[in-house]
Amino acid sequence: MTKNIQQKTDKIIQLAATSTKVNKPVEDTSAQRLSNDSLSMSIRNKKEADLFLAALNAVIKIARHK
């Protein structure tokens, strides 16, 4: 490897080694909304999610046959 690549690799390894020593508490995000984009905000329940996935799968199926 070139010297520049080796230095960058060593720096990444060093950062990884120091970051694993920090104990961060694990948060339970299972009940939280993980995204605030317009799609996730417009799908409010399981029924709407199922309808969206059915429509998406239909579009994908049609696109594959073209």
Gaussian input, Z-matrix of N, CA and C with variables (Angstrom, degrees):
# hf/3-21g

backbone

0 1
 N
 C     1     B1
 C     2     B2     1     A1
 N     3     B3     2     A2     1     D1
 C     4     B4     3     A3     2     D2
 C     5     B5     4     A4     3     D3
 N     6     B6     5     A5     4     D4
 C     7     B7     6     A6     5     D5
 C     8     B8     7     A7     6     D6
 N     9     B9     8     A8     7     D7
 C    10    B10     9     A9     8     D8
 C    11    B11    10    A10     9     D9
 N    12    B12    11    A11    10    D10
 C    13    B13    12    A12    11    D11
 C    14    B14    13    A13    12    D12
 N    15    B15    14    A14    13    D13
 C    16    B16    15    A15    14    D14
 C    17    B17    16    A16    15    D15
 N    18    B18    17    A17    16    D16
 C    19    B19    18    A18    17    D17
 C    20    B20    19    A19    18    D18
 N    21    B21    20    A20    19    D19
 C    22    B22    21    A21    20    D20
 C    23    B23    22    A22    21    D21
 N    24    B24    23    A23    22    D22
 C    25    B25    24    A24    23    D23
 C    26    B26    25    A25    24    D24
 N    27    B27    26    A26    25    D25
 C    28    B28    27    A27    26    D26
 C    29    B29    28    A28    27    D27
 N    30    B30    29    A29    28    D28
 C    31    B31    30    A30    29    D29
 C    32    B32    31    A31    30    D30
 N    33    B33    32    A32    31    D31
 C    34    B34    33    A33    32    D32
 C    35    B35    34    A34    33    D33
 N    36    B36    35    A35    34    D34
 C    37    B37    36    A36    35    D35
 C    38    B38    37    A37    36    D36
 N    39    B39    38    A38    37    D37
 C    40    B40    39    A39    38    D38
 C    41    B41    40    A40    39    D39
 N    42    B42    41    A41    40    D40
 C    43    B43    42    A42    41    D41
 C    44    B44    43    A43    42    D42
 N    45    B45    44    A44    43    D43
 C    46    B46    45    A45    44    D44
 C    47    B47    46    A46    45    D45
 N    48    B48    47    A47    46    D46
 C    49    B49    48    A48    47    D47
 C    50    B50    49    A49    48    D48
 N    51    B51    50    A50    49    D49
 C    52    B52    51    A51    50    D50
 C    53    B53    52    A52    51    D51
 N    54    B54    53    A53    52    D52
 C    55    B55    54    A54    53    D53
 C    56    B56    55    A55    54    D54
 N    57    B57    56    A56    55    D55
 C    58    B58    57    A57    56    D56
 C    59    B59    58    A58    57    D57
 N    60    B60    59    A59    58    D58
 C    61    B61    60    A60    59    D59
 C    62    B62    61    A61    60    D60
 N    63    B63    62    A62    61    D61
 C    64    B64    63    A63    62    D62
 C    65    B65    64    A64    63    D63
 N    66    B66    65    A65    64    D64
 C    67    B67    66    A66    65    D65
 C    68    B68    67    A67    66    D66
 N    69    B69    68    A68    67    D67
 C    70    B70    69    A69    68    D68
 C    71    B71    70    A70    69    D69
 N    72    B72    71    A71    70    D70
 C    73    B73    72    A72    71    D71
 C    74    B74    73    A73    72    D72
 N    75    B75    74    A74    73    D73
 C    76    B76    75    A75    74    D74
 C    77    B77    76    A76    75    D75
 N    78    B78    77    A77    76    D76
 C    79    B79    78    A78    77    D77
 C    80    B80    79    A79    78    D78
 N    81    B81    80    A80    79    D79
 C    82    B82    81    A81    80    D80
 C    83    B83    82    A82    81    D81
 N    84    B84    83    A83    82    D82
 C    85    B85    84    A84    83    D83
 C    86    B86    85    A85    84    D84
 N    87    B87    86    A86    85    D85
 C    88    B88    87    A87    86    D86
 C    89    B89    88    A88    87    D87
 N    90    B90    89    A89    88    D88
 C    91    B91    90    A90    89    D89
 C    92    B92    91    A91    90    D90
 N    93    B93    92    A92    91    D91
 C    94    B94    93    A93    92    D92
 C    95    B95    94    A94    93    D93
 N    96    B96    95    A95    94    D94
 C    97    B97    96    A96    95    D95
 C    98    B98    97    A97    96    D96
 N    99    B99    98    A98    97    D97
 C   100   B100    99    A99    98    D98
 C   101   B101   100   A100    99    D99
 N   102   B102   101   A101   100   D100
 C   103   B103   102   A102   101   D101
 C   104   B104   103   A103   102   D102
 N   105   B105   104   A104   103   D103
 C   106   B106   105   A105   104   D104
 C   107   B107   106   A106   105   D105
 N   108   B108   107   A107   106   D106
 C   109   B109   108   A108   107   D107
 C   110   B110   109   A109   108   D108
 N   111   B111   110   A110   109   D109
 C   112   B112   111   A111   110   D110
 C   113   B113   112   A112   111   D111
 N   114   B114   113   A113   112   D112
 C   115   B115   114   A114   113   D113
 C   116   B116   115   A115   114   D114
 N   117   B117   116   A116   115   D115
 C   118   B118   117   A117   116   D116
 C   119   B119   118   A118   117   D117
 N   120   B120   119   A119   118   D118
 C   121   B121   120   A120   119   D119
 C   122   B122   121   A121   120   D120
 N   123   B123   122   A122   121   D121
 C   124   B124   123   A123   122   D122
 C   125   B125   124   A124   123   D123
 N   126   B126   125   A125   124   D124
 C   127   B127   126   A126   125   D125
 C   128   B128   127   A127   126   D126
 N   129   B129   128   A128   127   D127
 C   130   B130   129   A129   128   D128
 C   131   B131   130   A130   129   D129
 N   132   B132   131   A131   130   D130
 C   133   B133   132   A132   131   D131
 C   134   B134   133   A133   132   D132
 N   135   B135   134   A134   133   D133
 C   136   B136   135   A135   134   D134
 C   137   B137   136   A136   135   D135
 N   138   B138   137   A137   136   D136
 C   139   B139   138   A138   137   D137
 C   140   B140   139   A139   138   D138
 N   141   B141   140   A140   139   D139
 C   142   B142   141   A141   140   D140
 C   143   B143   142   A142   141   D141
 N   144   B144   143   A143   142   D142
 C   145   B145   144   A144   143   D143
 C   146   B146   145   A145   144   D144
 N   147   B147   146   A146   145   D145
 C   148   B148   147   A147   146   D146
 C   149   B149   148   A148   147   D147
 N   150   B150   149   A149   148   D148
 C   151   B151   150   A150   149   D149
 C   152   B152   151   A151   150   D150
 N   153   B153   152   A152   151   D151
 C   154   B154   153   A153   152   D152
 C   155   B155   154   A154   153   D153
 N   156   B156   155   A155   154   D154
 C   157   B157   156   A156   155   D155
 C   158   B158   157   A157   156   D156
 N   159   B159   158   A158   157   D157
 C   160   B160   159   A159   158   D158
 C   161   B161   160   A160   159   D159
 N   162   B162   161   A161   160   D160
 C   163   B163   162   A162   161   D161
 C   164   B164   163   A163   162   D162
 N   165   B165   164   A164   163   D163
 C   166   B166   165   A165   164   D164
 C   167   B167   166   A166   165   D165
 N   168   B168   167   A167   166   D166
 C   169   B169   168   A168   167   D167
 C   170   B170   169   A169   168   D168
 N   171   B171   170   A170   169   D169
 C   172   B172   171   A171   170   D170
 C   173   B173   172   A172   171   D171
 N   174   B174   173   A173   172   D172
 C   175   B175   174   A174   173   D173
 C   176   B176   175   A175   174   D174
 N   177   B177   176   A176   175   D175
 C   178   B178   177   A177   176   D176
 C   179   B179   178   A178   177   D177
 N   180   B180   179   A179   178   D178
 C   181   B181   180   A180   179   D179
 C   182   B182   181   A181   180   D180
 N   183   B183   182   A182   181   D181
 C   184   B184   183   A183   182   D182
 C   185   B185   184   A184   183   D183
 N   186   B186   185   A185   184   D184
 C   187   B187   186   A186   185   D185
 C   188   B188   187   A187   186   D186
 N   189   B189   188   A188   187   D187
 C   190   B190   189   A189   188   D188
 C   191   B191   190   A190   189   D189
 N   192   B192   191   A191   190   D190
 C   193   B193   192   A192   191   D191
 C   194   B194   193   A193   192   D192
 N   195   B195   194   A194   193   D193
 C   196   B196   195   A195   194   D194
 C   197   B197   196   A196   195   D195

   B1=1.4469
   B2=1.5203
   B3=1.3051
   B4=1.4526
   B5=1.5217
   B6=1.3079
   B7=1.4535
   B8=1.5280
   B9=1.3282
   B10=1.4590
   B11=1.5287
   B12=1.3195
   B13=1.4603
   B14=1.5172
   B15=1.3122
   B16=1.4643
   B17=1.5256
   B18=1.3399
   B19=1.4593
   B20=1.5284
   B21=1.3170
   B22=1.4642
   B23=1.5268
   B24=1.3192
   B25=1.4605
   B26=1.5241
   B27=1.3189
   B28=1.4644
   B29=1.5275
   B30=1.3293
   B31=1.4632
   B32=1.5255
   B33=1.3267
   B34=1.4621
   B35=1.5202
   B36=1.3146
   B37=1.4694
   B38=1.5216
   B39=1.3220
   B40=1.4607
   B41=1.5291
   B42=1.3254
   B43=1.4634
   B44=1.5235
   B45=1.3215
   B46=1.4578
   B47=1.5220
   B48=1.3158
   B49=1.4615
   B50=1.5215
   B51=1.3144
   B52=1.4645
   B53=1.5211
   B54=1.3271
   B55=1.4609
   B56=1.5214
   B57=1.3251
   B58=1.4662
   B59=1.5242
   B60=1.3160
   B61=1.4608
   B62=1.5188
   B63=1.3169
   B64=1.4540
   B65=1.5202
   B66=1.3087
   B67=1.4613
   B68=1.5131
   B69=1.3158
   B70=1.4482
   B71=1.5201
   B72=1.3188
   B73=1.4600
   B74=1.5245
   B75=1.3090
   B76=1.4551
   B77=1.5134
   B78=1.3276
   B79=1.4536
   B80=1.5177
   B81=1.3109
   B82=1.4539
   B83=1.5160
   B84=1.3323
   B85=1.4600
   B86=1.5171
   B87=1.3113
   B88=1.4568
   B89=1.5297
   B90=1.3120
   B91=1.4530
   B92=1.5255
   B93=1.3072
   B94=1.4487
   B95=1.5206
   B96=1.3161
   B97=1.4556
   B98=1.5216
   B99=1.3286
   B100=1.4481
   B101=1.5179
   B102=1.3121
   B103=1.4484
   B104=1.5128
   B105=1.2953
   B106=1.4521
   B107=1.5167
   B108=1.3330
   B109=1.4506
   B110=1.5204
   B111=1.3238
   B112=1.4624
   B113=1.5247
   B114=1.3343
   B115=1.4575
   B116=1.5199
   B117=1.3095
   B118=1.4641
   B119=1.5243
   B120=1.3240
   B121=1.4630
   B122=1.5304
   B123=1.3386
   B124=1.4625
   B125=1.5228
   B126=1.3193
   B127=1.4643
   B128=1.5231
   B129=1.3297
   B130=1.4536
   B131=1.5128
   B132=1.3453
   B133=1.4610
   B134=1.5310
   B135=1.3149
   B136=1.4608
   B137=1.5249
   B138=1.3187
   B139=1.4667
   B140=1.5252
   B141=1.3279
   B142=1.4636
   B143=1.5266
   B144=1.3235
   B145=1.4616
   B146=1.5221
   B147=1.3318
   B148=1.4678
   B149=1.5268
   B150=1.3356
   B151=1.4614
   B152=1.5243
   B153=1.3292
   B154=1.4597
   B155=1.5272
   B156=1.3285
   B157=1.4661
   B158=1.5242
   B159=1.3135
   B160=1.4610
   B161=1.5236
   B162=1.3233
   B163=1.4619
   B164=1.5234
   B165=1.3279
   B166=1.4641
   B167=1.5222
   B168=1.3124
   B169=1.4692
   B170=1.5179
   B171=1.3391
   B172=1.4649
   B173=1.5296
   B174=1.3078
   B175=1.4694
   B176=1.5252
   B177=1.3243
   B178=1.4676
   B179=1.5129
   B180=1.3193
   B181=1.4713
   B182=1.5292
   B183=1.3274
   B184=1.4613
   B185=1.5245
   B186=1.3242
   B187=1.4689
   B188=1.5258
   B189=1.3060
   B190=1.4674
   B191=1.5124
   B192=1.3157
   B193=1.4629
   B194=1.5190
   B195=1.2907
   B196=1.4675
   B197=1.5025
   A1=110.04
   A2=114.59
   A3=117.49
   A4=109.46
   A5=114.92
   A6=120.24
   A7=111.24
   A8=117.72
   A9=122.16
   A10=111.03
   A11=116.89
   A12=120.65
   A13=110.40
   A14=117.14
   A15=121.37
   A16=110.79
   A17=117.27
   A18=120.51
   A19=111.13
   A20=115.96
   A21=119.02
   A22=111.07
   A23=116.97
   A24=121.44
   A25=110.29
   A26=116.95
   A27=120.71
   A28=111.50
   A29=116.42
   A30=120.24
   A31=110.69
   A32=117.37
   A33=121.02
   A34=110.54
   A35=116.65
   A36=120.70
   A37=110.44
   A38=116.58
   A39=120.73
   A40=110.84
   A41=117.39
   A42=120.41
   A43=111.39
   A44=116.50
   A45=120.19
   A46=110.93
   A47=116.70
   A48=120.37
   A49=111.12
   A50=117.70
   A51=119.97
   A52=111.27
   A53=117.80
   A54=119.02
   A55=112.20
   A56=118.47
   A57=120.08
   A58=111.72
   A59=117.36
   A60=120.18
   A61=112.12
   A62=118.04
   A63=122.41
   A64=108.39
   A65=115.73
   A66=120.14
   A67=109.27
   A68=115.63
   A69=120.78
   A70=108.39
   A71=117.63
   A72=118.90
   A73=110.44
   A74=115.68
   A75=121.39
   A76=108.07
   A77=114.88
   A78=119.31
   A79=109.46
   A80=115.63
   A81=120.89
   A82=108.35
   A83=116.67
   A84=120.95
   A85=111.36
   A86=117.97
   A87=120.47
   A88=112.41
   A89=118.36
   A90=120.06
   A91=112.40
   A92=116.63
   A93=120.32
   A94=111.00
   A95=115.91
   A96=120.54
   A97=106.78
   A98=116.66
   A99=120.67
   A100=112.74
   A101=117.48
   A102=120.14
   A103=109.82
   A104=116.31
   A105=120.52
   A106=111.67
   A107=117.73
   A108=118.48
   A109=110.73
   A110=116.83
   A111=120.51
   A112=112.40
   A113=118.14
   A114=119.89
   A115=110.93
   A116=117.27
   A117=119.43
   A118=111.78
   A119=116.88
   A120=119.07
   A121=111.29
   A122=116.91
   A123=118.82
   A124=112.45
   A125=117.90
   A126=121.45
   A127=107.20
   A128=115.36
   A129=119.73
   A130=114.85
   A131=117.59
   A132=118.33
   A133=109.85
   A134=115.93
   A135=121.42
   A136=111.74
   A137=117.65
   A138=120.50
   A139=110.61
   A140=116.74
   A141=120.49
   A142=111.14
   A143=117.32
   A144=120.83
   A145=110.45
   A146=116.82
   A147=120.56
   A148=111.38
   A149=117.13
   A150=120.92
   A151=111.60
   A152=116.38
   A153=120.70
   A154=110.88
   A155=116.62
   A156=119.83
   A157=111.66
   A158=117.64
   A159=120.40
   A160=110.39
   A161=116.97
   A162=120.62
   A163=111.23
   A164=116.60
   A165=120.70
   A166=111.16
   A167=117.34
   A168=120.62
   A169=111.74
   A170=117.45
   A171=120.76
   A172=110.89
   A173=116.75
   A174=120.91
   A175=110.28
   A176=117.24
   A177=120.88
   A178=110.64
   A179=116.92
   A180=121.43
   A181=110.50
   A182=117.13
   A183=120.31
   A184=110.86
   A185=117.41
   A186=121.45
   A187=111.12
   A188=118.00
   A189=121.01
   A190=112.21
   A191=117.64
   A192=121.38
   A193=113.08
   A194=117.48
   A195=120.70
   A196=111.30
   D1=153.52
   D2=176.36
   D3=-74.20
   D4=162.88
   D5=-177.02
   D6=-62.65
   D7=-39.96
   D8=-179.06
   D9=-63.79
   D10=-45.43
   D11=179.51
   D12=-65.07
   D13=-41.05
   D14=179.31
   D15=-62.76
   D16=-40.14
   D17=178.67
   D18=-65.02
   D19=-42.30
   D20=178.76
   D21=-65.13
   D22=-41.17
   D23=178.31
   D24=-62.24
   D25=-44.05
   D26=178.69
   D27=-62.89
   D28=-38.84
   D29=179.56
   D30=-66.14
   D31=-40.73
   D32=178.77
   D33=-65.00
   D34=-42.72
   D35=178.32
   D36=-62.82
   D37=-40.67
   D38=178.96
   D39=-65.08
   D40=-43.47
   D41=178.29
   D42=-64.00
   D43=-40.10
   D44=178.72
   D45=-64.37
   D46=-39.84
   D47=-179.61
   D48=-65.96
   D49=-38.99
   D50=-178.57
   D51=-77.53
   D52=-30.59
   D53=-178.16
   D54=-74.99
   D55=-24.32
   D56=179.46
   D57=-76.02
   D58=-15.49
   D59=179.79
   D60=-80.76
   D61=-14.35
   D62=179.51
   D63=-84.76
   D64=122.11
   D65=179.07
   D66=-91.21
   D67=111.39
   D68=178.31
   D69=-104.47
   D70=136.54
   D71=178.41
   D72=-67.89
   D73=141.74
   D74=178.71
   D75=-87.35
   D76=126.55
   D77=-179.34
   D78=-98.66
   D79=141.43
   D80=175.94
   D81=-85.25
   D82=111.95
   D83=-178.35
   D84=-108.74
   D85=15.31
   D86=-174.94
   D87=-64.51
   D88=-33.70
   D89=-178.01
   D90=-97.02
   D91=-3.91
   D92=-177.56
   D93=-93.35
   D94=151.44
   D95=173.35
   D96=-76.58
   D97=123.70
   D98=-174.61
   D99=-89.80
   D100=-12.65
   D101=-177.32
   D102=-136.09
   D103=145.14
   D104=179.31
   D105=-115.23
   D106=26.30
   D107=178.35
   D108=-78.85
   D109=168.56
   D110=-173.47
   D111=-65.91
   D112=-31.53
   D113=179.25
   D114=-66.69
   D115=-48.32
   D116=-178.75
   D117=-68.06
   D118=-26.41
   D119=177.91
   D120=-78.36
   D121=-26.58
   D122=-178.65
   D123=-83.88
   D124=-23.80
   D125=176.90
   D126=-91.79
   D127=106.36
   D128=-170.94
   D129=-98.92
   D130=-16.86
   D131=-177.65
   D132=-151.85
   D133=177.35
   D134=-175.73
   D135=-64.69
   D136=-36.41
   D137=-179.78
   D138=-62.37
   D139=-45.89
   D140=178.35
   D141=-65.61
   D142=-36.16
   D143=178.14
   D144=-65.73
   D145=-42.03
   D146=178.42
   D147=-63.71
   D148=-41.57
   D149=177.62
   D150=-63.35
   D151=-41.88
   D152=178.55
   D153=-63.35
   D154=-45.73
   D155=-179.66
   D156=-64.64
   D157=-36.96
   D158=177.64
   D159=-64.45
   D160=-44.44
   D161=178.30
   D162=-64.74
   D163=-40.84
   D164=178.71
   D165=-63.98
   D166=-44.53
   D167=178.13
   D168=-62.82
   D169=-36.61
   D170=177.87
   D171=-65.29
   D172=-42.41
   D173=179.00
   D174=-64.63
   D175=-42.69
   D176=178.61
   D177=-62.84
   D178=-42.13
   D179=179.74
   D180=-63.16
   D181=-43.64
   D182=178.31
   D183=-64.48
   D184=-41.06
   D185=-178.73
   D186=-65.10
   D187=-34.52
   D188=-179.61
   D189=-70.70
   D190=-27.58
   D191=-178.02
   D192=-84.03
   D193=-7.29
   D194=179.71
   D195=-85.49

